[in-house]
């Protein structure tokens, strides 16, 4: 069994395919879930349970396999933090957390899915846990968008950037105290990632800020602004057709 993960290998592409299918299934089932409180609650609690289970399973594996280390296995990576916050968001259906997690959660987890910082290949436990956890982070925010019908605003992007910078400051202090590298604030990961294209430390941190802002703006446009304009144009066209008739 190979322990070396290869980006865009067959298993990686298969995992991305499963992710896309899960998103499509969530989108196609949104109306049925909106119309059924029991089904809506079941899906919400199922995502919560799977998020918690994935984090607990990782902790157990780290401990039993001797990988647990205060410098590398605390839940201080961005995706670990957004995973835990996604549990809270779903549990209380928090609109405030949703505004942040729609951008920080989806943006961070999607980048991790496309360019994983992962040492273990299929069919290792870490392969399945890694992809499941990051898929669930995204599905949590998509559930709140498509089923609970919440929407972030342009102001939400500002809140997200503030959250990320405050978080980076706090984690940076912890890195300094522990000699760790959570959120890759001190140096790039040893495996290939998008950071390899963003220059040396600390320039890639500044580049990440700009890229994050751009991605968040594109997400707002693609998810909400453009669909709203298309919907209005379609409604106006139908109204004109009726007036002609």
NORQUITA-V575130 format. One record per backbone hydrogen bond with DSSP energy under -1.0 kcal/mol. CO is the residue of the C=O (numbers start at 1). NH is the residue of the N-H. If there is no record, write none. Layout:
# NORQUITA-V575130
CO:NH + CO:NH
This chain:
# NORQUITA-V575130
6:9 + 9:13 + 10:14 + 11:15 + 12:16 + 13:17 + 14:18 + 15:19 + 16:20 + 17:21 + 18:22 + 19:23 + 20:24 + 21:25 + 22:26 + 23:27 + 24:28 + 25:29 + 27:30 + 29:33 + 30:34 + 31:35 + 36:40 + 37:41 + 38:42 + 39:43 + 40:44 + 41:45 + 42:46 + 43:47 + 44:48 + 45:49 + 46:50 + 47:51 + 48:52 + 49:53 + 50:54 + 51:55 + 52:56 + 53:57 + 54:58 + 55:59 + 56:60 + 57:61 + 58:62 + 59:63 + 60:64 + 61:65 + 62:67 + 62:68 + 69:72 + 69:73 + 74:76 + 77:81 + 78:82 + 79:83 + 80:84 + 81:85 + 82:86 + 83:87 + 84:88 + 85:89 + 86:90 + 87:91 + 88:92 + 89:93 + 89:94 + 94:98 + 95:99 + 96:100 + 97:101 + 98:102 + 100:104 + 101:106 + 103:107 + 104:108 + 105:109 + 106:110 + 107:111 + 108:112 + 109:113 + 110:114 + 111:115 + 116:118 + 121:124 + 124:128 + 125:129 + 126:130 + 127:131 + 128:132 + 129:133 + 130:134 + 131:135 + 132:136 + 133:137 + 134:138 + 135:139 + 136:140 + 137:141 + 138:142 + 139:143 + 140:144 + 141:145 + 142:146 + 143:147 + 143:148 + 144:150 + 155:159 + 156:160 + 157:161 + 158:162 + 159:163 + 160:164 + 161:165 + 162:166 + 163:167 + 164:168 + 165:169 + 166:170 + 167:171 + 168:172 + 169:173 + 170:174 + 171:175 + 172:176 + 173:177 + 174:178 + 175:179 + 175:180 + 181:184 + 182:185 + 193:196 + 194:197 + 195:198 + 200:204 + 202:205 + 202:206 + 203:207 + 204:208 + 205:209 + 206:210 + 207:211 + 208:212 + 209:213 + 210:214 + 211:215 + 212:216 + 213:217 + 214:218 + 215:219 + 216:220 + 217:221 + 218:222 + 219:223 + 220:224 + 220:225 + 221:226 + 224:228 + 225:229 + 226:230 + 227:231 + 228:232 + 229:233 + 230:234 + 231:235 + 232:236 + 233:237 + 234:238 + 235:239 + 236:240 + 237:241 + 238:242 + 239:243 + 240:244 + 241:245
